[in-house]
Amino acid sequence: MSVALREWRQLDNEQREAVRALALPPEQEPFAGSMAEAIAVCGHADPAALRGYAVYHAATPVGFFILKAAPATPDWADDGTVTLHAFRIDARQQGRGHARAALATLAELARRDWPATRQLMLSVNMRNLAALGLYLACGWRDTGRQIPGPIGPQHLLDYPL
């Protein structure tokens, strides 16, 4: 499975509308937040520190995520870290390998856009076992650290570059 990433700022209006239409199953949205919230963050951010990416399979948007670099990274992020946020694959596209393919692109993307990056990090809700299993299967490591989150405790995972 291959995917292409397109930066939110570079999408035209038609492409943005297609990305806005991405939806999660209702039980997943509390973990990732709404699409509207994710896009709003991208609209007001300094692109040197925060970028949104649409995940495409062929000409179809299938997912979305945000990467943050200093100074936009959360307090829990180690120095030299780019953090992953709001990662989602559309409900109609889940189970087809798009998430794994998108995650496989992150190391190269972070190195290209933020060359001083030493690792990637993310937080995942302890109850979100499907996402946790996916991240671990894709090479992310549980740091053993936990933080409070908006809907419960979060594992902190890292991915050394």
Phi, psi and omega per residue, in radians:
M1 nan 2.255 3.064
S2 -2.104 2.567 3.087
V3 -2.290 2.799 3.036
A4 -2.111 2.552 3.111
L5 -1.878 2.391 3.094
R6 -2.241 2.202 -3.119
E7 -1.184 2.386 -3.087
W8 -0.911 -0.776 -3.091
R9 -1.069 -0.398 -3.058
Q10 -1.696 -0.015 3.130
L11 -1.398 2.518 3.038
D12 -1.424 3.058 -3.067
N13 -1.047 -0.700 3.134
E14 -1.135 -0.749 3.106
Q15 -1.135 -0.697 3.121
R16 -1.095 -0.709 3.116
E17 -1.110 -0.677 3.111
A18 -1.143 -0.661 3.103
V19 -1.210 -0.718 3.114
R20 -1.025 -0.481 -3.108
A21 -1.375 -0.127 3.100
L22 -1.069 2.443 -3.108
A23 -2.429 2.548 3.041
L24 -1.724 2.743 2.947
P25 -1.027 2.571 -3.071
P26 -0.936 -0.609 -3.107
E27 -1.273 -0.279 3.138
Q28 -1.636 -0.449 -3.037
E29 -1.039 -0.660 3.113
P30 -1.031 -0.513 -3.132
F31 -1.327 -0.716 -3.049
A32 -1.721 -0.254 -3.054
G33 1.441 3.000 -3.113
S34 -1.405 2.762 3.070
M35 -1.095 -0.711 -3.138
A36 -1.054 -0.712 3.110
E37 -1.122 -0.757 -3.124
A38 -1.101 -0.773 -3.125
I39 -1.183 -0.668 3.135
A40 -1.045 -0.689 3.109
V41 -1.049 -0.707 -3.114
C42 -1.169 -0.569 -3.057
G43 -1.212 -0.388 -3.048
H44 -1.999 0.164 -2.979
A45 -1.739 2.696 2.993
D46 -1.323 2.073 -3.084
P47 -1.133 -0.227 3.050
A48 -1.275 -0.324 -3.070
A49 -2.127 -0.284 -3.101
L50 -2.622 2.248 -3.139
R51 -2.437 2.393 3.014
G52 -1.708 2.532 -3.122
Y53 -2.302 2.287 2.983
A54 -1.552 2.430 3.094
V55 -1.745 2.144 -3.118
Y56 -1.995 2.451 2.891
H57 -2.011 2.027 -2.996
A58 0.981 -2.220 -3.106
A59 -1.693 0.175 -3.031
T60 -1.894 2.214 3.023
P61 -1.266 2.282 -3.105
V62 -2.108 -0.180 -3.098
G63 -2.891 -3.110 -3.093
F64 -2.803 2.631 2.999
F65 -2.786 2.935 3.104
I66 -2.157 2.417 2.967
L67 -1.995 2.390 3.109
K68 -2.138 2.389 3.021
A69 -2.091 2.899 3.127
A70 -1.001 2.420 0.153
P71 -1.636 0.200 -3.080
A72 -1.477 -0.153 -3.099
T73 -1.180 2.633 3.102
P74 -1.196 2.877 -3.122
D75 -1.023 -0.517 -3.079
W76 -1.339 -0.187 -3.086
A77 -1.354 2.366 3.070
D78 -1.238 2.810 3.056
D79 -1.036 2.565 3.112
G80 1.292 0.398 -3.053
T81 -1.957 2.471 2.890
V82 -1.878 2.336 -3.075
T83 -1.912 2.545 3.139
L84 -1.753 2.348 -3.111
H85 -2.440 2.708 2.978
A86 0.979 0.515 -3.108
F87 -1.180 2.266 -3.122
R88 -2.688 2.584 2.962
I89 -2.131 2.331 -3.106
D90 -0.910 2.478 -3.096
A91 -0.953 -0.654 -3.107
R92 -1.304 -0.223 -3.075
Q93 -1.931 -0.045 -3.105
Q94 -1.185 2.636 3.111
G95 1.451 0.189 -3.106
R96 -1.966 0.097 3.106
G97 1.605 0.017 -3.112
H98 -1.149 -0.675 -3.134
A99 -1.117 -0.833 3.121
R100 -1.058 -0.737 -3.133
A101 -1.131 -0.731 3.127
A102 -1.142 -0.777 3.129
L103 -1.071 -0.575 -3.139
A104 -1.181 -0.320 -3.135
T105 -1.539 -0.240 -2.948
L106 -1.146 -0.701 -3.114
A107 -1.061 -0.842 3.137
E108 -1.112 -0.725 3.135
L109 -1.079 -0.825 3.138
A110 -1.105 -0.743 3.114
R111 -1.093 -0.692 -3.123
R112 -1.191 -0.836 -3.023
D113 -1.481 -0.482 3.131
W114 -2.384 1.401 -2.987
P115 -1.005 -0.427 -3.127
A116 -1.426 0.007 -3.103
T117 -1.123 2.292 3.105
R118 -1.797 -0.409 -3.118
Q119 -2.802 2.845 2.968
L120 -1.833 2.635 3.049
M121 -2.450 2.756 3.023
L122 -2.673 2.841 2.978
S123 -2.036 2.493 3.129
V124 -2.406 2.315 -3.121
N125 -1.027 2.405 -3.112
M126 -1.058 -0.442 3.127
R127 -1.480 -0.171 -3.107
N128 -1.558 1.232 -3.029
L129 -1.151 -0.578 3.126
A130 -1.120 -0.806 3.132
A131 -1.162 -0.762 3.128
L132 -1.014 -0.800 3.121
G133 -1.079 -0.712 3.108
L134 -1.071 -0.875 -3.107
Y135 -1.057 -0.789 -3.139
L136 -1.119 -0.686 3.118
A137 -1.162 -0.400 3.141
C138 -1.645 0.172 3.034
G139 1.744 -0.011 3.055
W140 -1.256 2.648 -3.122
R141 -2.079 2.424 3.037
D142 -1.315 2.153 -3.104
T143 -1.346 -0.226 -3.045
G144 1.487 -0.137 3.101
R145 -1.561 2.579 3.103
Q146 -2.310 2.609 3.105
I147 -2.340 2.734 3.007
P148 -1.270 2.560 3.112
G149 -2.215 3.057 -3.082
P150 -1.112 -0.457 3.116
I151 -2.242 0.425 3.083
G152 2.378 3.060 -3.089
P153 -1.063 2.593 -3.100
Q154 -2.138 2.443 2.910
H155 -1.397 2.530 2.954
L156 -1.806 2.202 3.116
L157 -2.004 2.635 3.036
D158 -2.289 2.865 -3.141
Y159 -2.494 1.720 -3.096
P160 -1.152 2.531 3.119
L161 -1.777 nan nan
